[in-house]
């Protein structure tokens, strides 16, 4: 069931009753419906982040900081809550928990790209020359867009307008300071064969913020199958643990 938060500025899937104990944030190219199984039977909301599902895109190019500010407005009346963040939603969750710790009771992250283990490789000389030619007016914008699409990821090729700018900005962000600033209890559940957020990088992120880290064998990046069930199991255990120590 769709509900609204933050005075109607945020759309979300509602589970159970109000107030929610859990708030879920989905990955890039996904929407709030991803958490239907994970949140079943709980008092929770799964936010449709702006630009995904039924939620209109922002007017400007946002970074995860702006997404986190909007989520903060959406949950302030119910806080503190447990945040479940997948992929891009995990990035937003870390920003939120680091900068508004009073709103977050605990974090459960899965497949969130938070740490780079190696510097990105430089584009080939031919692409750099094409970029120079475009800036100099010697190569059309349309041709330059074609070259970017050839090099870009599937997410990049699928993104249009302001959402492409948001993707580029999010990919270039750094989360080192935010990981170091986290103070709430944190659990991480990762797909063994996740290529969007490699397991080794997830393990390093867990070490930096003192999180538990669980790898689910045979699973990948998306919240399906055994990974979906493992995240639900971890969430239920996490909630029980937090209730006992409250």
C-alpha positions in Angstrom: 0.0 0.0 0.0 1.4 3.4 -1.0 1.7 6.1 1.7 3.2 9.5 1.8 5.8 11.0 4.2 7.3 14.4 4.8 4.1 16.2 4.0 3.5 14.4 0.8 7.0 14.9 -0.6 8.0 11.2 -0.2 6.2 8.1 -1.5 6.6 4.8 0.2 5.2 1.3 0.5 3.6 0.8 3.9 3.8 -2.5 5.8 1.9 -3.1 9.1 1.0 -0.2 11.4 2.3 3.2 12.1 4.8 4.2 13.5 7.3 2.1 11.5 10.2 0.5 13.2 12.1 -0.2 10.0 12.7 2.0 6.9 14.1 0.4 3.7 16.0 2.2 1.0 16.3 0.4 -2.4 19.1 0.2 -5.0 19.7 2.0 -8.2 17.1 1.3 -10.9 14.9 -0.4 -8.3 12.0 0.8 -6.1 10.4 0.3 -2.7 8.6 -2.9 -3.8 11.9 -4.7 -3.6 11.4 -5.2 0.2 7.9 -6.8 0.2 9.3 -10.2 1.4 11.9 -8.8 3.8 9.4 -6.5 5.5 6.3 -8.7 5.5 4.6 -8.8 8.9 6.7 -5.8 10.3 5.7 -2.2 11.0 7.8 -0.6 8.2 8.0 1.6 5.2 10.0 1.1 2.0 10.7 4.5 0.5 10.5 5.1 -3.3 13.6 7.3 -3.7 13.1 10.2 -6.0 13.6 9.2 -9.6 12.6 5.6 -9.2 9.3 3.8 -9.3 6.4 6.2 -8.9 8.6 8.9 -7.4 9.4 11.8 -9.7 13.1 12.7 -10.2 14.7 15.7 -8.5 14.8 18.9 -10.4 18.6 19.1 -10.0 21.5 16.7 -9.8 21.5 15.3 -6.3 24.2 13.5 -4.4 23.5 11.0 -1.7 23.6 13.8 0.8 20.5 15.4 -0.6 18.8 12.0 -0.7 19.7 11.5 3.0 18.3 14.9 3.9 15.0 14.0 2.3 14.9 10.6 4.1 15.7 12.4 7.3 12.6 14.6 6.8 10.5 11.6 6.0 11.4 9.6 9.2 12.0 12.4 11.8 8.5 11.9 13.3 9.2 8.2 13.9 12.8 8.1 14.7 14.9 6.4 15.8 14.4 3.6 13.3 16.3 0.7 11.8 17.4 1.4 8.3 17.8 -1.4 5.7 19.8 -0.2 2.7 20.5 -2.1 -0.5 23.1 -0.8 -3.0 22.5 2.9 -3.7 20.1 2.9 -0.8 22.9 1.7 1.4 25.0 4.6 0.4 22.1 7.0 1.3 21.7 5.1 4.6 25.3 5.6 5.6 25.2 9.3 4.8 22.1 9.6 7.0 23.4 7.6 9.9 26.7 9.4 9.9 25.2 12.9 9.8 21.9 12.4 11.7 22.7 9.7 14.2 19.8 10.6 16.4 17.4 9.3 13.7 19.0 5.8 13.3 18.7 3.0 15.8 20.6 0.5 13.6 21.8 -0.1 10.1 21.5 -3.3 8.0 23.3 -3.0 4.7 23.6 -5.3 1.7 25.4 -4.8 -1.6 26.3 -1.2 -0.9 29.4 0.1 -2.8 31.1 2.0 0.0 34.8 1.3 -0.5 37.1 1.2 -3.5 39.9 -1.3 -3.2 41.7 0.1 -6.3 41.7 3.5 -8.1 39.6 3.6 -11.2 41.5 3.1 -14.4 42.1 6.1 -16.7 40.0 6.1 -19.9 41.9 5.1 -23.1 43.8 7.8 -25.0 41.2 7.7 -27.8 38.4 8.6 -25.4 40.4 11.4 -23.8 41.2 12.8 -27.2 37.5 12.6 -28.2 36.6 14.4 -24.9 39.1 17.2 -25.7 37.7 17.5 -29.2 34.2 17.8 -27.9 35.2 20.5 -25.5 37.0 22.3 -28.3 33.8 22.1 -30.5 35.4 19.7 -33.0 33.3 16.7 -32.1 29.5 16.9 -31.7 27.7 16.4 -28.4 25.7 13.6 -30.0 28.9 11.7 -31.0 30.4 12.2 -27.6 27.2 10.8 -26.0 27.5 7.8 -28.2 31.1 7.2 -27.0 30.1 7.6 -23.4 27.3 5.1 -23.8 29.8 2.6 -25.3 32.0 2.9 -22.2 29.2 3.3 -19.7 27.6 0.6 -17.5 24.1 -0.7 -18.1 22.9 1.7 -15.4 24.5 4.6 -17.1 23.0 3.7 -20.5 19.6 3.3 -18.9 19.7 6.6 -17.0 18.2 9.6 -18.7 18.4 13.4 -18.0 19.0 14.4 -14.5 19.2 10.8 -13.3 22.4 10.2 -15.4 24.0 13.1 -13.6 22.9 11.8 -10.2 24.4 8.4 -11.1 27.7 9.9 -12.1 27.9 12.0 -9.0 27.0 9.1 -6.7 29.6 6.8 -8.2 32.3 9.4 -7.6 31.4 10.0 -4.0 33.7 9.0 -1.1 32.3 7.4 2.1 35.5 7.0 4.2 34.6 9.8 6.7 31.0 8.7 7.0 32.0 5.1 7.8 34.4 6.3 10.5 31.7 8.5 12.0 29.0 5.8 12.4 28.0 5.0 16.0 24.9 2.8 15.7 25.0 -1.0 15.6 25.6 -2.2 12.1 25.1 -5.5 10.3 26.1 -6.3 6.7 24.8 -9.2 4.6 26.5 -9.7 1.2 26.1 -11.8 -1.9 29.1 -14.1 -2.4 29.3 -13.3 -6.1 28.2 -9.6 -6.0 30.1 -7.8 -8.8 28.4 -4.4 -8.3 29.7 -4.2 -4.7 32.4 -6.9 -4.4 32.5 -8.9 -1.2 36.1 -8.0 -0.5 35.2 -4.3 -0.5 32.2 -5.0 1.6 34.3 -6.7 4.2 36.7 -3.8 4.3 33.8 -1.4 4.9 32.5 -3.6 7.7 36.0 -3.5 9.4 36.1 0.3 9.1 32.8 0.8 10.9 32.8 -2.2 13.3 29.9 -4.1 11.6 29.3 -7.8 11.6 29.7 -9.3 8.1 27.8 -12.3 6.7 28.4 -13.7 3.2 25.5 -15.7 1.6 26.9 -18.4 -0.6 25.9 -18.6 -4.3 24.1 -15.3 -4.3 24.8 -12.1 -6.3 23.7 -8.4 -6.0 19.9 -8.3 -6.3 17.6 -9.0 -3.4 16.3 -12.4 -4.6 16.4 -16.0 -3.5 18.7 -16.9 -0.6 20.1 -13.4 -0.2 16.6 -11.9 0.2 15.8 -14.6 2.9 19.1 -14.0 4.6 18.5 -10.3 4.8 15.1 -10.9 6.4 16.5 -13.4 8.9 19.2 -10.9 9.8 16.7 -8.1 10.2 14.5 -10.1 12.5 17.4 -11.1 14.7 18.7 -7.6 14.7 15.4 -6.2 15.9 15.2 -8.7 18.7 18.7 -7.9 19.8 18.0 -4.2 19.8 14.8 -4.7 21.8 16.7 -6.7 24.4 19.4 -4.1 24.9 17.0 -1.1 24.8 
